[in-house]
Amino acid sequence: MAKFSYRAITDAGKTTTGEIEADSVEKAGSLLAAQGYIPTKVRAKRSAGSSAQLRSALDFLSPVKIPELILFTKQFNTLIRAGVPMLSLLKVLEEQSEHPGLRRILDTIHQDIKEGASLYEAFRRHPKVFSPLYCHMLRAGEASGALNEVLDRLTYIIEHEYKVKSDIKSAMMYPIIVVCFLFVAFMVLLTAVIPRFAGIFKGAGLKLPLPTQICLLMHEFLINYWYIAICILVVGIGALYFYLKTDQGKYTFYAAVMKLPLVGPLFRKSAISRFASIFAILQASGVDIL
């Protein structure tokens, strides 16, 4: 039999934790139910060790993914509709969260609100998880008293954008694979095919076409100065990465992507849907748009 750690709700409505021995997770849940508990989380207990500690540290440092943010927003909305006080609500969400980093963030938000901060002020201190749009929509909902409607729309926006990004990744997979294979084929051409014909071309005394001369020069450069080529490649990739992190880089990238045959319509659809959702949120919040 294996050991399982659990979190459950007692008959008095209090949360309790502990360990139980059972053959499986389902059996552990049944045993807890037989004791009068309502299990909220049951999972196998990991043995202590360096590998477990390393895994725990990696889980803590891992970013909060979109599905986890969607689940949090839905739970947040449900508890608000149920009339749960904000401080108790955040504590419940913190206990139910499976992500260590999100639990830490919710604990910080709980403390900030307890000290008098608004939802907007508490959430905006964690921009890596909650985007400016997310925080400003919370601010509009909090100010107008239409927080439930705002959270409904936010859930729709996040889910829709996640689906569109998944579709874009799927659509981009084939072109990326083709480009990678073309790059590999070009490198094989420069390093394996061109050298076999370079001597023949030079011995024949023929005037080579310009593309062939360029290929020969590139071959000689790769053979004699390969370390410079690697440095140029690394610096180029790094510069492109940091450029795409800037506002101008993002604008240039998305403007180029929107012109692609398959991916462009998905981006335009996502942008229009997001604008319509934000417009609806502002209307529901009573903001005078015009």
C-alpha positions in Angstrom: 0.0 0.0 0.0 1.1 3.5 -0.8 0.9 6.7 1.3 -1.3 9.6 0.0 -1.4 13.1 1.3 -4.8 14.7 1.3 -6.7 17.9 1.9 -10.4 17.5 2.9 -13.4 19.4 4.3 -14.8 18.1 7.6 -18.5 18.0 8.7 -18.0 21.3 10.5 -16.8 22.9 7.2 -13.2 23.2 8.2 -10.2 22.2 6.0 -8.0 19.5 7.3 -4.9 17.8 5.9 -3.1 14.5 6.6 -1.9 11.2 5.2 -3.6 8.0 4.5 -2.6 4.6 3.2 -4.4 3.0 0.3 -3.9 1.0 -2.9 -4.8 3.9 -5.2 -6.0 7.5 -5.3 -9.6 6.4 -5.8 -9.4 4.0 -2.8 -7.9 6.8 -0.7 -10.8 9.1 -1.7 -13.3 6.4 -0.8 -11.7 5.8 2.7 -11.8 9.6 3.4 -15.5 9.7 2.3 -16.2 6.8 4.7 -14.7 8.8 7.5 -17.1 11.7 6.8 -14.6 13.9 4.9 -15.1 15.6 1.6 -11.7 15.2 -0.2 -10.6 18.2 -2.2 -7.1 17.0 -3.1 -5.5 13.5 -2.9 -2.1 12.7 -4.3 0.7 10.2 -3.8 3.3 11.3 -1.3 6.7 11.7 -2.8 9.7 10.4 -0.9 12.1 13.0 0.4 15.3 13.3 -1.5 17.5 15.5 -3.6 15.6 14.7 -6.8 12.3 15.5 -5.2 13.6 18.7 -3.8 15.0 19.7 -7.2 11.7 18.9 -8.9 9.9 21.0 -6.3 12.2 23.9 -6.9 11.7 23.6 -10.7 7.9 23.6 -10.2 8.2 26.7 -8.0 10.2 28.5 -10.7 8.1 27.3 -13.6 5.8 30.0 -15.2 2.1 29.9 -14.7 0.6 28.5 -17.9 -2.5 29.8 -19.6 -4.7 26.8 -18.7 -3.9 27.4 -15.0 -4.7 31.1 -15.4 -8.0 30.2 -17.1 -8.9 27.7 -14.2 -8.0 30.4 -11.6 -10.2 33.0 -13.3 -13.1 30.6 -13.5 -12.8 29.7 -9.8 -12.3 33.3 -8.9 -15.6 34.2 -10.7 -17.5 31.3 -9.2 -16.5 32.1 -5.6 -17.4 35.8 -6.1 -20.9 34.8 -7.4 -21.3 32.6 -4.4 -20.8 35.7 -2.2 -17.5 34.5 -0.5 -15.6 37.4 1.1 -12.5 38.5 -0.9 -9.9 37.5 1.8 -11.5 34.1 2.4 -11.8 33.7 -1.4 -8.2 34.2 -2.0 -7.2 31.9 0.8 -9.4 29.1 -0.7 -7.9 29.7 -4.2 -4.4 29.5 -2.7 -5.1 26.2 -1.0 -6.7 24.7 -4.2 -3.9 25.8 -6.5 -1.6 23.1 -7.7 1.1 25.5 -8.9 3.6 26.5 -6.2 4.4 29.8 -7.8 0.7 30.7 -8.2 0.2 29.8 -4.5 2.9 32.2 -3.5 1.4 35.0 -5.7 -2.0 34.5 -4.2 -0.6 34.6 -0.7 1.1 38.0 -1.6 -2.2 39.3 -3.1 -4.0 38.2 0.0 -1.6 40.1 2.2 -1.8 43.2 0.0 -5.6 43.3 0.0 -5.6 42.7 3.8 -3.4 45.8 4.1 -5.9 47.9 2.1 -4.8 47.6 -1.5 -7.4 47.3 -4.3 -7.7 44.3 -6.6 -6.0 46.3 -9.4 -3.1 47.3 -7.2 -2.6 43.8 -5.8 -2.8 42.0 -9.1 -0.7 44.5 -11.1 2.4 43.7 -8.9 2.6 40.4 -10.7 2.9 41.3 -14.4 4.4 38.0 -15.4 1.1 36.2 -14.6 -1.5 38.9 -14.9 -1.3 41.0 -18.0 -2.0 44.8 -18.0 -5.3 44.0 -19.8 -6.2 41.6 -17.0 -5.4 44.1 -14.3 -7.2 47.0 -15.9 -10.3 45.0 -16.5 -10.3 44.0 -12.9 -10.0 47.7 -12.1 -13.0 48.5 -14.3 -15.1 45.7 -12.8 -14.2 46.7 -9.3 -15.1 50.3 -9.8 -18.4 49.6 -11.5 -19.5 46.7 -9.4 -19.7 44.5 -12.5 -16.8 42.2 -11.6 -18.6 39.0 -12.5 -19.3 40.2 -16.0 -15.7 41.4 -16.4 -14.4 38.0 -15.2 -16.8 36.2 -17.7 -15.4 38.3 -20.5 -11.8 37.9 -19.3 -12.2 34.1 -19.3 -13.5 34.2 -22.8 -10.7 36.4 -24.0 -8.0 34.2 -22.4 -9.5 31.0 -23.7 -10.0 32.4 -27.2 -6.4 33.8 -27.4 -5.1 30.5 -26.1 -7.0 28.6 -28.8 -5.8 31.1 -31.5 -2.2 30.8 -30.4 -2.5 27.0 -30.5 -3.9 27.2 -34.0 -1.1 29.5 -35.1 1.5 27.2 -33.6 0.0 24.3 -35.5 -0.2 26.3 -38.7 3.4 27.4 -38.3 4.8 24.0 -37.6 4.9 22.8 -41.2 6.7 26.0 -42.6 9.2 25.8 -39.7 10.0 22.2 -40.4 10.4 22.9 -44.1 12.8 25.9 -43.3 14.8 23.7 -41.0 15.2 21.0 -43.6 16.1 23.5 -46.2 18.8 25.0 -43.9 20.2 21.5 -43.2 20.2 20.7 -46.9 22.0 24.0 -47.7 24.6 23.3 -45.0 25.2 19.8 -46.5 25.5 21.3 -49.9 28.2 23.8 -48.7 30.2 21.3 -46.6 29.9 18.1 -48.6 28.8 18.7 -52.2 30.6 21.9 -53.1 34.1 20.7 -52.0 33.8 17.7 -54.4 33.3 20.1 -57.4 35.4 23.0 -56.3 38.7 21.4 -57.6 37.0 20.4 -60.9 35.7 23.9 -61.4 39.1 25.5 -60.7 41.0 23.0 -62.9 38.6 23.5 -65.9 39.3 27.2 -66.0 35.6 27.9 -66.6 33.9 31.1 -65.7 31.5 30.2 -62.9 28.1 31.8 -62.5 27.7 34.3 -59.7 25.6 32.0 -57.4 28.2 29.3 -57.7 31.0 31.7 -56.9 29.0 32.9 -53.8 28.6 29.3 -52.7 32.4 28.7 -53.0 33.1 31.8 -51.0 30.7 30.7 -48.3 32.2 27.2 -48.3 35.7 28.6 -47.8 34.5 31.0 -45.1 32.8 28.1 -43.2 35.9 25.9 -43.4 38.5 28.5 -42.5 36.4 30.8 -40.1 33.7 28.5 -38.7 34.1 30.0 -35.2 33.3 33.4 -36.6 30.2 32.0 -38.4 29.0 30.5 -35.1 29.5 33.8 -33.3 27.6 35.7 -36.0 24.7 33.1 -35.7 24.5 33.4 -31.9 24.7 37.2 -31.9 22.1 37.4 -34.7 19.7 35.1 -32.9 20.2 37.0 -29.6 19.7 40.4 -31.2 16.6 39.2 -33.0 15.2 37.8 -29.7 15.7 41.0 -27.8 14.4 43.1 -30.7 11.2 41.1 -30.8 10.8 41.9 -27.1 10.5 45.6 -27.8 7.3 47.4 -28.9 8.7 48.1 -32.3 9.9 44.6 -32.7 6.5 43.2 -31.8 4.8 45.6 -34.2 7.1 44.5 -37.0 6.7 40.8 -36.2 2.9 40.9 -36.0 2.6 43.1 -39.1 4.6 40.5 -41.0 2.7 37.6 -39.6 -0.7 39.1 -40.5 0.4 39.1 -44.2 1.0 35.3 -44.2 -1.7 33.2 -46.0 -2.9 30.9 -43.2 -1.7 32.6 -40.1 -2.8 36.2 -40.9 -6.6 35.5 -40.8 -6.2 33.9 -37.4 -4.4 36.9 -36.0 -7.0 39.3 -37.4 -9.8 37.2 -36.0 -8.2 37.2 -32.6 -7.6 41.0 -32.6 -11.2 41.7 -33.6 -12.6 39.3 -31.0 -10.4 40.8 -28.3 -11.4 44.4 -29.2 -15.1 43.4 -29.2 -14.7 41.7 -25.8 -13.0 44.8 -24.3 -15.7 47.0 -25.7 -18.4 44.8 -24.1 -16.6 44.9 -20.8 -16.3 48.7 -20.8 -20.0 49.0 -21.7 -21.0 46.6 -18.9 -18.8 48.6 -16.5 -20.7 51.8 -17.3 -17.7 53.5 -19.0 -18.6 56.3 -21.4 -16.7 55.1 -24.5 -17.9 57.8 -26.8 
